[in-house]
Amino acid sequence: MSEGTYAIHFDASAGRAYVNVQGALSAKTIRNTFAAIALNDIWADGDRAVLWQARRALFPPSFEFADIFKTTQLSKALTKPGKSAIVVAQNSEMVKRVARFYQSIALTETARNINVFFDEDAAVAWLDE
C-alpha cells in the first residue's frame, strides 16, 4: 500500500480499480487514494469504475465532514466520467453517512455516478451495467 492511500488493485482487463478501505476513515486518505487511481493509465484508459470495499472501515471520533469539502477541488480536477460503487456494512451508520456524503457531492460537483451498496455482488452488477 502506498503512503497515505488505502490498498488499491487494478484490473487491467477492465480498467477498473478495487479499493480495500480498512481501519479509520480519513477524507485525506480517500482523496489520496482517488488521486492515485485517477493518475493510473490502466484506470484512465479503462471503464473508469471504482469499487470501494468499505465494510471494514471504522468511523473515528476525529472524522470531520468539513475535510471532505477541502478535498473537493482536487477531486473535481481529477475526476473523469465513470462509476464508483461503495460497499458498506449495513450496521455502520456513520460510514454509510460518509458514503452518502460523497455520493451527494459527486451528483452536484462531478461527472461521476456514485452509488452505495450493502452487497458486493450488487455493487459489481451495477458497475457492469
URJOGI-V83500 format. One record per residue. N is the residue number from 1. RES is the residue in one letter. SS is DSSP state (h for helix, s for strand, l for the rest). OMEGA is omega in degrees with one decimal (none if undefined). D_FIRST is the distance of its C-alpha to the first C-alpha in Angstrom with 2 decimals. Layout:
BEGIN
N;RES;SS;OMEGA;D_FIRST
N;RES;SS;OMEGA;D_FIRST
END
This chain:
BEGIN
1;M;l;178.3;0.00
2;S;l;177.8;3.80
3;E;l;174.4;6.61
4;G;l;175.9;8.35
5;T;l;169.3;6.73
6;Y;l;-179.1;6.56
7;A;s;-178.8;5.01
8;I;s;172.6;7.23
9;H;s;178.9;9.65
10;F;s;174.0;12.65
11;D;s;-175.5;16.08
12;A;l;-178.0;18.01
13;S;l;-179.4;21.31
14;A;l;-174.7;21.21
15;G;l;-176.5;19.07
16;R;s;177.0;17.28
17;A;s;176.0;13.80
18;Y;s;-177.3;12.62
19;V;s;177.5;10.52
20;N;s;-179.3;10.11
21;V;s;176.5;11.16
22;Q;s;179.8;11.62
23;G;s;-173.9;13.29
24;A;s;173.5;15.11
25;L;l;177.9;15.52
26;S;l;178.6;15.36
27;A;h;179.7;16.93
28;K;h;179.8;15.16
29;T;h;175.3;11.63
30;I;h;178.6;13.19
31;R;h;179.7;14.70
32;N;h;179.5;11.74
33;T;h;179.9;10.01
34;F;h;176.8;13.43
35;A;h;178.6;13.98
36;A;h;177.9;11.07
37;I;h;-174.9;12.63
38;A;h;-179.5;16.12
39;L;l;-179.8;15.78
40;N;l;-176.9;14.69
41;D;h;178.9;17.98
42;I;h;-178.8;17.40
43;W;h;-176.3;17.20
44;A;h;-180.0;19.85
45;D;l;-176.5;22.22
46;G;l;-178.8;21.73
47;D;l;176.2;22.79
48;R;l;175.3;20.35
49;A;l;177.9;19.69
50;V;s;172.1;16.70
51;L;s;177.7;16.53
52;W;s;178.6;14.94
53;Q;s;-173.7;15.04
54;A;s;-179.7;15.83
55;R;s;179.3;18.22
56;R;s;179.1;16.34
57;A;s;178.8;15.89
58;L;s;178.2;18.08
59;F;l;-177.6;20.36
60;P;l;177.4;20.69
61;P;l;-177.9;24.18
62;S;l;-177.8;22.92
63;F;l;178.6;21.68
64;E;l;177.5;23.82
65;F;l;178.7;24.62
66;A;h;178.6;25.90
67;D;h;177.1;22.42
68;I;h;179.5;21.86
69;F;h;179.0;24.86
70;K;h;-178.1;23.55
71;T;h;-174.2;20.70
72;T;h;-178.0;23.11
73;Q;h;177.8;24.46
74;L;h;179.4;21.22
75;S;h;178.6;20.38
76;K;h;-178.4;23.93
77;A;h;-176.7;23.66
78;L;h;-173.1;20.63
79;T;l;173.6;21.73
80;K;l;179.0;23.32
81;P;l;-179.9;25.46
82;G;s;-178.0;23.86
83;K;s;170.3;22.88
84;S;s;175.1;20.19
85;A;s;179.5;20.64
86;I;s;179.6;19.36
87;V;s;-178.4;19.93
88;V;l;175.4;20.83
89;A;l;-176.3;22.71
90;Q;l;-177.0;26.40
91;N;l;-178.6;27.11
92;S;l;-173.1;24.52
93;E;h;-176.1;26.81
94;M;h;176.3;24.88
95;V;h;175.6;21.64
96;K;h;180.0;24.09
97;R;h;177.3;25.62
98;V;h;179.4;22.43
99;A;h;179.2;21.84
100;R;h;177.5;25.52
101;F;h;175.9;25.35
102;Y;h;178.7;22.75
103;Q;h;-178.9;25.01
104;S;h;177.1;28.04
105;I;h;179.1;26.54
106;A;h;-179.0;25.55
107;L;h;-175.3;29.08
108;T;h;-170.6;30.78
109;E;h;-173.5;28.60
110;T;l;177.0;26.80
111;A;l;179.4;27.51
112;R;s;176.4;24.76
113;N;s;-178.7;25.90
114;I;s;176.6;23.87
115;N;s;-177.2;24.97
116;V;s;-176.6;24.11
117;F;s;172.1;24.50
118;F;l;-174.4;24.82
119;D;l;-177.4;24.60
120;E;h;179.2;21.87
121;D;h;178.0;24.64
122;A;h;178.9;26.46
123;A;h;179.8;23.45
124;V;h;178.4;22.90
125;A;h;178.5;26.69
126;W;h;177.9;26.79
127;L;h;-178.3;24.13
128;D;h;-178.9;26.23
129;E;l;none;29.46
END
